Amino acid sequence: MGTRVRQRLGVEGKLESLNDIFNFIQLDDRLATSGQPTEAQFSLVKEAGYTTVINLAPESHENALGNEDEILENMGIRYIHLPVVFTNPTRDDFERFIDALESSDDDRVWVHCAANMRVSAFFFKYRTERLGWSAEQAKADLHKIWEPAKLMGVWQDFIDKA
């Protein structure tokens, strides 16, 4: 199990609330996002009533839980893994995300990646393209996590492409 990022950031092992999960954001009553939860933190996710988890991080990421699918299956949580290469997000990745999210319409859904960077960019794009939000509205949650234009041009390009 990769824990180096969590250890470096000092977030390994906290279990008090969902707010202790790295880069947690509650989007609305049905949707929440974060960086990679620990196995123990997934228990909090279940207790909070989430029934589906969508993971956008590759299994090879240093922060990944190698057996996340088994952990969540044993908890009775539906698991959808849609790995997105951080240096090459694609329109196909985004379309698969939309399909997974919209197929979970009646569920409480937790969407995560390693640090909530992929996820926050995908939700920015989802909100502007599918929900009709303005870029200014959608930036609020995105910028709680990062500013793609300042850090990673490929992500700004991904956000800007229709």
C-alpha positions in Angstrom: 0.0 0.0 0.0 1.4 3.4 -0.9 1.4 5.8 2.0 4.3 8.1 1.3 2.2 11.1 0.2 -0.2 10.8 3.1 2.7 10.5 5.5 4.5 13.5 4.0 1.4 15.6 4.3 0.7 14.4 7.9 -2.7 13.0 7.1 -2.0 9.3 7.7 -4.4 7.6 10.1 -6.8 10.4 11.1 -10.2 8.9 11.7 -12.3 11.6 13.4 -14.5 12.8 10.5 -14.8 13.0 6.8 -13.1 16.4 7.1 -9.9 14.5 8.0 -9.7 12.9 4.6 -7.1 14.6 2.4 -8.6 17.4 0.3 -12.2 16.5 1.2 -14.9 18.6 -0.4 -18.7 18.1 0.1 -20.1 19.2 -3.2 -23.8 18.7 -2.3 -26.0 16.2 -0.3 -25.2 13.4 -2.8 -21.6 14.0 -4.0 -18.3 14.3 -2.2 -14.7 14.4 -3.4 -11.2 13.9 -1.9 -7.7 12.6 -2.3 -7.0 9.0 -1.6 -8.8 7.8 1.6 -7.1 5.2 3.8 -8.8 1.9 4.4 -10.0 3.1 7.8 -11.3 6.3 6.3 -13.4 4.3 3.9 -15.3 3.1 7.0 -16.2 6.7 7.6 -17.3 7.1 4.0 -19.6 4.0 4.4 -21.0 5.3 7.8 -21.8 8.6 6.1 -24.1 6.7 3.7 -22.0 6.7 0.5 -22.9 3.6 -1.7 -20.6 4.2 -4.7 -16.9 5.1 -5.0 -15.4 6.3 -8.2 -11.6 6.3 -8.3 -9.8 8.3 -11.0 -6.2 7.5 -9.9 -4.2 4.7 -11.5 -3.4 1.7 -9.4 0.3 2.4 -9.9 0.1 5.7 -8.0 2.3 5.7 -4.9 -0.7 6.7 -2.8 -3.1 4.0 -4.1 -4.6 1.3 -2.0 -3.7 -1.9 -3.9 -6.8 -3.7 -2.9 -9.3 -0.9 -2.9 -11.8 -2.8 -4.9 -11.8 -5.7 -2.4 -12.0 -3.3 0.6 -15.0 -1.5 -0.8 -16.7 -4.7 -2.0 -16.4 -6.1 1.5 -18.0 -3.0 2.9 -20.9 -3.3 0.4 -19.8 -0.2 -1.6 -20.0 -0.2 -5.4 -16.5 0.5 -6.8 -15.8 2.1 -10.2 -12.2 2.5 -11.3 -11.5 4.9 -14.1 -7.8 5.5 -14.1 -6.7 8.8 -15.6 -3.1 9.4 -16.5 -2.2 12.6 -14.8 -0.1 13.9 -17.6 -2.7 13.0 -20.3 -6.3 13.4 -19.3 -8.5 12.7 -22.4 -12.0 13.4 -23.6 -12.6 9.7 -23.4 -11.7 9.7 -19.7 -14.2 12.5 -19.2 -17.0 10.7 -21.0 -16.4 7.5 -19.0 -16.6 9.7 -15.8 -19.9 11.2 -17.0 -21.3 7.7 -17.7 -20.2 6.4 -14.3 -21.5 9.5 -12.4 -24.8 9.5 -14.2 -25.3 5.7 -13.8 -25.1 6.3 -10.1 -27.8 8.9 -10.1 -29.7 7.5 -7.1 -26.6 6.8 -5.0 -24.5 8.9 -2.7 -21.2 9.0 -4.6 -17.7 9.6 -3.4 -15.2 10.5 -6.1 -11.5 10.5 -5.4 -8.1 10.3 -7.0 -4.7 10.7 -5.3 -5.0 14.3 -4.2 -8.4 15.5 -5.6 -6.7 17.3 -8.5 -8.0 15.0 -11.3 -11.4 14.9 -9.7 -11.7 18.7 -9.1 -10.8 19.3 -12.8 -13.4 16.7 -13.9 -16.1 18.3 -11.8 -15.2 21.7 -13.1 -15.7 20.4 -16.6 -18.8 18.5 -15.7 -20.4 21.5 -14.1 -19.6 23.9 -17.0 -20.4 21.5 -19.8 -23.3 19.4 -18.5 -24.9 21.5 -15.8 -24.5 24.9 -17.4 -22.5 26.5 -14.6 -20.4 29.6 -15.4 -16.6 29.1 -15.2 -16.6 31.5 -12.2 -19.1 29.4 -10.3 -17.2 26.1 -11.1 -13.8 27.5 -10.1 -14.8 27.9 -6.5 -14.3 24.2 -5.6 -11.5 23.7 -8.2 -9.4 26.4 -6.6 -9.9 25.0 -3.1 -7.6 22.2 -4.4 -5.4 23.7 -7.1 -5.2 26.1 -10.1 -4.4 24.0 -13.2 -3.3 27.1 -15.2 -0.5 27.8 -12.7 0.7 24.2 -12.2 0.0 22.0 -15.2 -0.8 23.3 -18.7 -2.2 19.9 -19.8 -5.0 20.2 -17.3 -5.9 23.8 -18.3 -6.0 22.5 -21.9 -8.2 19.6 -20.8 -10.6 22.0 -19.0 -10.7 24.4 -22.0 -11.4 21.9 -24.7 -15.1 21.2 -25.4 
